[in-house]
Amino acid sequence: MHSSPYQRRTYFYPAPAILAGLLTAQIIATLQVYVSNRSIYLTLKAIGEAGYLTVLNQQTIAQLQKLSTALCGGLFFTLSVGAGISLLSFAAAWLWDRICVRRPIFLILMLLLWTALVAAVNIRGFLPFVTLYFVIIPPVVFPGTLQWMPKNVRKKTHQNGILHIILLILLGLLWAPQMKDGLFINIRDQLLLTNPIGENIVRFYYRRTLYPAKVMKPLHQKLMKTFSLEALPEGHIKNALLEGLLARDWIPIENRGKVDLKVSLRGKELFLEDGKGTVLKVSATDFPTRLTTVLKEYSNLTDRHHFFRRFTFYSLLIGFPVILYISFYSLISFFVGRWVPRRIASLLCAIVCLITGVMLLMLLRQNHEWKGRQNDPGRALISDERQERLGALKHIYKDHQNISRFSAYKAVLTSPDTAERYWLAKALGSSRNDETYPDLLALLKDPSPVVVCAAISSLGHRGEKKAVPNILKQLRESQHPYVQWYAYKALKALGWKQKARKMRFFSH
């Protein structure tokens, strides 16, 4: 039995409207990341000119000026914020048409709620690009949904939409317990690092996602911040602040452009400014002794992206999976609907989506079913079953066991499984045996940035200062932003401090 073009349209009508929203989000996100990258480039260039090491290093800093970098980085916001706003806009159109029967009063109410959402986004200061997401995407998705939505349907057809809501809630309840068990890490290990396509996705993540993350981070979470003390008179306070700020990854770049913090002295008070005005006033005598607390307060006061970060997180957590569900359902329905009556096809496709979600969940749950050989990880390391080997490595790492006790771990160094090499690198961080140190150095040359980052982190965790030269080499030569980021964090954990190649001296 063949369905008509109209009937097939009922199956996939959400897809084009949401796709239009995602494309719109990608345009905005690309511009947002490009402007942010340009600002980061100028800052890192100034830090480098001042004689300090930078993350990104001087070999990769040029990537920040490429449109392709912004385009790829923008995908993060497209698949999080773009997905969330597109889904909300689609849901609003569906509710207004199916439940509210297109009554104007309900449309006005929706507009008021959306206005309140835009106001919440800008409550700490106007954010032009963030506002564009909320102002432009809904007018694209909302009328698009109404246009593609079948109009000559019976009133009971909204039951089909309710069926999907029930299935999504059910899938959400099934997946919710995974959040406390490291959901994203398990997805990486069990679903992505088990196939070439997934490996490439992980590589893309490690190469591209550090850029958009910098767009909305508060100052206290940024790896490097800049400051200027040129307005302070020479003396003890200036020297104490210079030393204290530098130790906390604040880099002085006087006379080299815009800075994150400018400190000036008026009377007995220090004024902390962000380029737009005074943010905080503190006692000149108390500031050096309360530096960490004051900087955290300053960061909170200058943080305008708090609401946007929360919205991005929940969009990634909820909106993106729902978009995947709609896309998968629409794809299946497009083909099944050619041969099966509409209502039966809709039910069958919904069941297929539910079964697929449950099967993926079962694959993740395999990660927690390693029980039989917890008392003998050494035997598990030479097992023919991937889950046994992976489970043993995770058990050794989480239990802080010395992996050098199990000679079988040497075979994992050359394992073709990226997840196994990753957890080996993590486990080696708990070992203080000198024989395992060369193994970590060998993993620094691993072809996967995931493994390299884990090895660098473990070198920092071991607390052996002899690792500093090798980590510095990674910081200076690696082409991967996250590898550089981990290298810098490991260096700080080992007590390394930033020093300018041309030191400046202040009088005492």
C-alpha positions as CSV (number, residue, x, y, z in Angstrom):
1,M,0.0,0.0,0.0
2,H,1.6,3.3,-1.1
3,S,1.1,6.5,0.8
4,S,0.4,9.8,-1.0
5,P,3.0,12.6,-1.1
6,Y,0.8,14.5,1.5
7,Q,0.9,11.5,3.9
8,R,4.6,11.2,3.5
9,R,4.9,14.9,4.3
10,T,3.2,14.3,7.7
11,Y,6.1,12.0,8.6
12,F,9.1,14.4,8.2
13,Y,7.6,17.9,8.4
14,P,9.6,18.7,11.6
15,A,12.9,18.1,9.8
16,P,13.0,21.0,7.3
17,A,11.8,23.6,9.9
18,I,14.4,22.5,12.5
19,L,17.1,22.2,9.8
20,A,16.4,25.8,8.8
21,G,16.9,26.8,12.5
22,L,20.2,24.9,12.7
23,L,21.5,26.5,9.5
24,T,20.6,29.9,10.9
25,A,22.3,29.1,14.1
26,Q,25.4,28.0,12.2
27,I,25.7,31.3,10.5
28,I,25.4,33.2,13.8
29,A,27.7,30.8,15.6
30,T,30.4,31.1,12.9
31,L,30.4,34.9,13.2
32,Q,30.4,34.7,17.0
33,V,33.4,32.3,17.2
34,Y,35.2,34.2,14.5
35,V,35.0,37.5,16.4
36,S,36.0,35.7,19.6
37,N,38.9,34.0,17.9
38,R,40.1,37.3,16.6
39,S,40.1,38.7,20.1
40,I,41.9,35.7,21.5
41,Y,44.5,36.0,18.7
42,L,45.3,39.6,19.6
43,T,45.5,38.7,23.3
44,L,47.8,35.7,22.7
45,K,49.9,37.7,20.3
46,A,50.4,40.4,23.0
47,I,51.2,37.7,25.6
48,G,53.8,36.2,23.2
49,E,55.3,39.6,22.5
50,A,55.6,40.1,26.3
51,G,57.8,37.0,26.4
52,Y,55.4,34.5,27.9
53,L,54.4,31.0,26.7
54,T,50.9,30.9,25.2
55,V,48.1,28.4,24.8
56,L,47.6,28.2,21.8
57,N,51.3,28.1,20.9
58,Q,52.9,30.2,18.2
59,Q,52.7,27.3,15.7
60,T,48.9,27.1,15.9
61,I,47.9,30.6,16.8
62,A,47.3,31.4,13.1
63,Q,44.4,29.0,13.1
64,L,42.4,31.6,15.0
65,Q,42.3,33.9,12.0
66,K,40.8,31.3,9.7
67,L,37.2,31.2,8.8
68,S,37.3,27.4,8.6
69,T,38.2,27.3,12.3
70,A,35.3,29.5,13.2
71,L,33.0,27.4,11.0
72,C,34.0,24.2,12.7
73,G,33.9,25.8,16.1
74,G,30.5,27.1,15.5
75,L,29.1,23.6,15.2
76,F,29.3,23.4,19.0
77,F,26.8,26.2,19.4
78,T,24.7,25.0,16.5
79,L,24.3,21.6,18.0
80,S,23.6,22.9,21.5
81,V,22.1,26.4,21.6
82,G,20.8,26.2,18.0
83,A,19.2,22.8,18.6
84,G,17.7,24.0,21.9
85,I,16.1,27.2,20.4
86,S,15.0,25.4,17.3
87,L,13.3,22.7,19.3
88,L,11.6,25.2,21.6
89,S,10.4,27.2,18.5
90,F,9.1,24.0,16.9
91,A,7.3,23.0,20.1
92,A,5.7,26.4,20.4
93,A,4.4,26.2,16.8
94,W,3.1,22.7,17.4
95,L,1.3,23.7,20.6
96,W,-0.2,26.8,19.1
97,D,-1.5,24.9,16.1
98,R,-2.6,21.6,17.7
99,I,-3.5,22.5,21.3
100,C,-4.3,26.2,21.2
101,V,-6.0,26.1,17.8
102,R,-4.0,29.2,16.7
103,R,-5.8,31.5,19.1
104,P,-4.1,35.0,19.1
105,I,-4.1,35.3,22.9
106,F,-1.9,32.2,23.2
107,L,0.5,33.6,20.6
108,I,0.8,36.8,22.5
109,L,1.5,34.8,25.7
110,M,4.3,32.9,23.9
111,L,5.8,36.2,22.6
112,L,5.8,37.5,26.2
113,L,7.6,34.4,27.5
114,W,10.1,34.6,24.7
115,T,10.8,38.3,25.5
116,A,11.4,37.3,29.1
117,L,13.9,34.7,27.9
118,V,15.8,37.3,25.8
119,A,15.8,39.6,28.8
120,A,17.3,36.9,31.0
121,V,20.1,36.3,28.5
122,N,21.1,40.0,28.7
123,I,20.4,40.6,32.4
124,R,24.1,41.0,33.2
125,G,24.9,43.0,30.1
126,F,24.0,43.1,26.4
127,L,25.3,40.1,24.4
128,P,24.8,40.9,20.7
129,F,25.6,37.4,19.2
130,V,23.8,35.5,22.0
131,T,20.7,37.8,21.5
132,L,20.8,37.0,17.7
133,Y,20.2,33.3,18.4
134,F,17.1,34.1,20.4
135,V,15.8,36.8,18.1
136,I,16.5,35.3,14.6
137,I,16.0,31.5,15.0
138,P,12.4,31.5,16.3
139,P,11.1,33.6,13.3
140,V,12.7,31.1,11.0
141,V,11.5,27.9,12.7
142,F,8.1,28.9,14.0
143,P,6.5,29.9,10.6
144,G,8.4,27.2,8.9
145,T,6.8,24.6,11.1
146,L,3.4,26.0,10.5
147,Q,4.0,26.0,6.8
148,W,5.2,22.4,6.6
149,M,2.7,21.2,9.2
150,P,-0.3,19.4,7.5
151,K,-3.3,21.7,7.8
152,N,-6.3,19.5,6.9
153,V,-5.8,17.0,9.8
154,R,-8.4,15.8,12.2
155,K,-8.4,17.1,15.8
156,K,-7.2,13.8,17.2
157,T,-3.9,13.8,15.3
158,H,-2.2,15.6,18.1
159,Q,-2.2,12.2,19.9
160,N,0.7,11.3,17.6
161,G,2.7,14.1,19.0
162,I,1.8,13.1,22.6
163,L,3.1,9.6,21.8
164,H,6.5,11.0,20.9
165,I,6.5,13.1,24.0
166,I,5.9,10.0,26.1
167,L,8.6,8.0,24.3
168,L,11.1,10.9,24.8
169,I,10.3,11.1,28.5
170,L,10.7,7.3,28.8
171,L,14.1,7.4,27.0
172,G,15.1,10.4,29.2
173,L,14.2,8.4,32.4
174,L,16.2,5.4,31.1
175,W,19.3,7.5,30.2
176,A,19.2,9.9,33.2
177,P,21.0,7.5,35.6
178,Q,24.0,7.5,33.2
179,M,24.7,11.1,34.0
180,K,26.3,10.3,37.4
181,D,28.5,7.6,35.8
182,G,30.3,9.9,33.3
183,L,27.9,9.8,30.4
184,F,30.0,11.6,27.8
185,I,33.1,9.6,28.6
186,N,31.1,6.4,28.3
187,I,29.7,7.5,25.0
188,R,33.2,8.2,23.8
189,D,34.6,4.8,25.0
190,Q,31.7,2.6,24.1
191,L,30.1,4.2,21.0
192,L,32.7,6.5,19.4
193,L,36.1,4.9,20.0
194,T,34.9,1.5,18.6
195,N,34.7,2.6,15.0
196,P,36.6,4.8,12.5
197,I,33.8,7.3,12.2
198,G,33.6,7.7,15.9
199,E,37.4,8.1,16.1
200,N,37.2,10.9,13.6
201,I,34.5,12.6,15.6
202,V,36.6,12.5,18.8
203,R,39.6,13.8,16.9
204,F,37.5,16.7,15.5
205,Y,36.3,17.5,19.1
206,Y,39.9,17.7,20.4
207,R,41.0,19.9,17.6
208,R,38.1,22.3,17.3
209,T,36.0,22.6,20.5
210,L,38.4,24.6,22.6
211,Y,37.7,27.7,20.5
212,P,33.9,28.0,21.2
213,A,34.4,27.1,24.8
214,K,36.5,30.3,25.3
215,V,33.5,32.4,24.1
216,M,31.5,32.0,27.3
217,K,34.0,31.0,30.0
218,P,34.2,33.3,33.1
219,L,37.6,34.8,33.8
220,H,38.4,32.4,36.7
221,Q,38.0,29.4,34.4
222,K,40.2,30.8,31.6
223,L,43.7,29.4,31.3
224,M,45.3,32.8,30.8
225,K,44.1,36.2,31.7
226,T,45.7,39.6,31.1
227,F,46.2,42.6,33.4
228,S,47.9,45.9,33.5
229,L,49.4,47.7,36.5
230,E,50.8,50.6,34.6
231,A,48.5,53.0,36.5
232,L,50.1,51.9,39.9
233,P,53.1,53.7,41.3
234,E,56.3,51.7,41.8
235,G,56.6,50.0,45.1
236,H,55.7,47.1,47.4
237,I,52.0,46.9,46.4
238,K,52.8,46.8,42.7
239,N,55.4,44.1,43.1
240,A,53.2,42.0,45.3
241,L,50.3,42.2,42.8
242,L,52.6,41.4,39.9
243,E,54.0,38.3,41.6
244,G,50.6,37.1,42.9
245,L,48.7,37.6,39.6
246,L,51.4,36.0,37.6
247,A,51.3,32.9,39.9
248,R,47.6,32.7,39.2
249,D,48.0,32.7,35.4
250,W,47.3,36.4,35.0
251,I,49.8,37.8,32.4
252,P,51.0,41.4,32.4
253,I,50.8,43.0,28.9
254,E,51.2,46.7,29.6
255,N,50.9,48.9,26.5
256,R,49.9,46.0,24.3
257,G,46.2,46.4,23.9
258,K,43.0,45.6,25.8
259,V,43.4,43.7,29.1
260,D,41.0,41.7,31.3
261,L,42.0,43.6,34.4
262,K,43.3,47.1,34.9
263,V,44.3,48.2,38.4
264,S,44.7,51.8,39.5
265,L,45.2,53.5,42.9
266,R,43.1,56.3,44.2
267,G,43.9,57.3,47.8
268,K,44.0,54.1,49.8
269,E,41.8,52.1,47.5
270,L,42.5,50.0,44.4
271,F,40.1,50.2,41.6
272,L,39.6,47.1,39.4
273,E,38.4,48.0,35.9
274,D,37.5,45.8,32.9
275,G,37.8,48.5,30.2
276,K,34.1,49.5,30.6
277,G,34.4,51.0,34.0
278,T,35.1,50.2,37.6
279,V,33.9,46.8,38.6
280,L,35.3,46.5,42.2
281,K,37.0,48.6,44.8
282,V,39.3,47.1,47.4
283,S,41.6,48.3,50.1
284,A,45.1,48.7,48.8
285,T,46.6,47.0,51.9
286,D,44.1,44.0,51.9
287,F,44.1,43.2,48.2
288,P,47.5,41.3,48.0
289,T,46.5,39.1,51.0
290,R,43.0,38.5,49.7
291,L,44.0,38.1,46.0
292,T,42.3,34.8,45.3
293,T,39.0,35.8,46.8
294,V,39.0,39.2,45.2
295,L,39.8,37.8,41.7
296,K,37.0,35.3,42.0
297,E,34.6,38.1,43.0
298,Y,35.8,40.2,40.1
299,S,35.3,37.3,37.7
300,N,31.7,36.8,38.9
301,L,30.9,40.5,38.5
302,T,32.3,40.6,35.0
303,D,30.6,37.3,33.9
304,R,27.8,38.1,31.5
305,H,27.4,34.6,30.1
306,H,26.1,32.7,33.2
307,F,22.6,32.2,31.8
308,F,23.8,31.5,28.3
309,R,26.1,28.7,29.7
310,R,23.3,27.1,31.5
311,F,21.1,27.3,28.5
312,T,23.9,25.8,26.3
313,F,24.4,22.9,28.8
314,Y,20.7,21.9,28.9
315,S,20.4,22.4,25.1
316,L,23.3,20.0,24.7
317,L,21.9,17.6,27.2
318,I,18.2,17.7,26.1
319,G,17.8,19.6,22.9
320,F,20.5,17.8,20.8
321,P,19.2,14.2,21.7
322,V,15.7,15.3,20.8
323,I,16.9,16.6,17.5
324,L,18.6,13.3,16.8
325,Y,15.4,11.5,17.7
326,I,13.3,13.7,15.3
327,S,15.9,13.3,12.5
328,F,16.1,9.5,12.9
329,Y,12.3,9.2,13.1
330,S,11.9,11.4,10.0
331,L,14.4,9.4,8.0
332,I,12.8,6.1,8.9
333,S,9.3,7.4,8.3
334,F,10.2,8.7,4.9
335,F,10.9,5.2,3.7
336,V,8.5,3.2,5.7
337,G,5.6,5.5,4.9
338,R,5.8,4.6,1.3
339,W,4.5,1.0,2.0
340,V,2.6,1.2,5.3
341,P,-0.5,3.2,6.3
342,R,0.3,6.4,8.0
343,R,-0.8,5.6,11.6
344,I,0.9,2.2,11.5
345,A,4.0,3.6,10.0
346,S,4.1,6.3,12.7
347,L,3.8,3.7,15.5
348,L,6.4,1.4,13.9
349,C,8.9,4.2,13.5
350,A,8.4,5.4,17.1
351,I,9.0,1.8,18.3
352,V,12.2,1.6,16.2
353,C,13.5,4.8,17.7
354,L,12.7,3.5,21.2
355,I,14.5,0.2,20.6
356,T,17.5,2.0,19.1
357,G,17.7,4.2,22.2
358,V,17.5,1.2,24.5
359,M,20.2,-0.7,22.5
360,L,22.6,2.2,22.7
361,L,21.9,2.3,26.4
362,M,22.7,-1.4,26.7
363,L,26.0,-0.8,25.0
364,L,26.9,1.9,27.5
365,R,25.8,-0.3,30.4
366,Q,28.4,-2.9,29.4
367,N,30.9,-0.4,30.8
368,H,29.6,-1.1,34.3
369,E,29.3,-4.9,34.1
370,W,32.9,-5.8,34.7
371,K,32.6,-7.8,38.0
372,G,34.1,-11.2,37.6
373,R,37.8,-10.4,37.8
374,Q,38.1,-7.4,40.1
375,N,40.3,-9.5,42.4
376,D,42.6,-10.4,39.5
377,P,43.0,-7.4,37.1
378,G,46.2,-9.0,35.7
379,R,44.2,-11.9,34.2
380,A,41.6,-9.5,32.9
381,L,44.3,-7.5,31.1
382,I,45.1,-10.5,28.8
383,S,41.4,-11.4,28.2
384,D,40.1,-11.8,24.7
385,E,37.1,-9.6,25.6
386,R,37.4,-5.9,25.2
387,Q,35.1,-5.1,28.2
388,E,37.3,-7.3,30.5
389,R,40.4,-5.4,29.5
390,L,38.8,-2.0,29.6
391,G,37.1,-2.8,32.9
392,A,40.3,-3.9,34.5
393,L,42.1,-0.7,33.4
394,K,39.3,1.5,34.8
395,H,39.3,-0.5,38.1
396,I,43.0,-0.1,38.5
397,Y,42.8,3.6,37.8
398,K,39.8,4.3,40.1
399,D,41.2,2.1,42.9
400,H,44.6,3.9,42.7
401,Q,46.4,0.6,42.3
402,N,50.0,0.5,41.1
403,I,49.7,-0.9,37.6
404,S,53.3,-2.0,37.5
405,R,52.2,-4.9,39.7
406,F,50.5,-6.4,36.5
407,S,53.1,-7.1,33.9
408,A,50.4,-7.7,31.3
409,Y,49.8,-3.9,31.1
410,K,52.8,-3.7,28.7
411,A,50.7,-5.2,25.9
412,V,48.2,-2.4,26.2
413,L,50.8,0.1,25.2
414,T,50.5,-1.1,21.6
415,S,46.8,-1.9,21.7
416,P,44.9,-0.8,18.6
417,D,42.0,0.2,20.9
418,T,42.3,4.0,21.7
419,A,40.1,3.7,24.8
420,E,42.4,1.0,26.3
421,R,45.5,3.1,25.8
422,Y,43.6,6.1,27.3
423,W,42.8,4.3,30.5
424,L,46.3,2.9,30.6
425,A,47.6,6.4,30.5
426,K,45.2,7.4,33.3
427,A,46.2,4.4,35.4
428,L,50.0,5.1,35.0
429,G,49.4,8.4,36.8
430,S,48.9,6.5,40.1
431,S,52.2,4.6,39.7
432,R,55.4,5.9,41.3
433,N,57.5,3.1,39.9
434,D,60.4,4.5,37.9
435,E,59.9,1.7,35.3
436,T,56.5,3.1,34.3
437,Y,57.8,6.6,33.6
438,P,59.2,5.7,30.1
439,D,55.8,4.2,29.3
440,L,54.1,7.5,29.9
441,L,56.7,9.2,27.7
442,A,56.0,6.7,25.0
443,L,52.3,7.5,25.2
444,L,53.1,11.2,24.5
445,K,53.8,10.1,20.9
446,D,50.4,8.3,20.6
447,P,48.5,9.1,17.4
448,S,45.4,9.9,19.3
449,P,45.2,13.3,21.1
450,V,42.9,11.6,23.7
451,V,45.7,9.4,24.8
452,V,48.3,12.2,24.7
453,C,46.1,14.4,26.9
454,A,45.7,11.6,29.4
455,A,49.4,10.9,29.5
456,I,50.3,14.5,30.0
457,S,47.7,14.7,32.9
458,S,49.2,11.7,34.5
459,L,52.7,13.1,34.3
460,G,51.4,16.2,36.2
461,H,49.6,13.9,38.7
462,R,52.8,11.9,39.5
463,G,54.5,15.1,40.7
464,E,57.9,14.3,39.1
465,K,59.5,17.5,38.1
466,K,61.8,15.7,35.6
467,A,58.7,15.6,33.4
468,V,58.7,19.4,32.9
469,P,61.0,19.4,29.8
470,N,58.9,16.8,28.0
471,I,55.6,18.6,28.8
472,L,57.1,21.9,27.7
473,K,58.0,20.3,24.4
474,Q,54.3,19.2,24.0
475,L,53.2,22.7,24.8
476,R,55.5,24.3,22.3
477,E,55.2,21.8,19.4
478,S,51.8,20.1,19.5
479,Q,49.3,21.1,16.9
480,H,46.3,20.1,19.1
481,P,44.8,22.9,21.3
482,Y,43.6,20.5,24.0
483,V,47.0,18.8,24.2
484,Q,48.5,22.3,24.8
485,W,45.8,23.0,27.4
486,Y,46.6,19.8,29.3
487,A,50.3,20.5,29.0
488,Y,49.9,23.9,30.6
489,K,47.7,22.5,33.4
490,A,50.2,19.7,34.1
491,L,53.1,22.2,34.2
492,K,51.3,24.2,36.8
493,A,50.6,21.1,38.8
494,L,54.3,20.4,38.9
495,G,55.0,23.9,40.3
496,W,56.2,25.4,37.0
497,K,55.7,29.2,36.7
498,Q,55.5,31.6,33.8
499,K,58.6,33.7,33.3
500,A,59.1,36.3,30.6
501,R,62.1,35.9,28.3
502,K,62.8,39.5,29.0
503,M,62.2,40.1,32.7
504,R,61.1,43.5,34.0
505,F,62.0,44.7,37.4
506,F,60.1,46.9,39.8
507,S,61.7,48.9,42.5
508,H,61.1,47.9,46.1
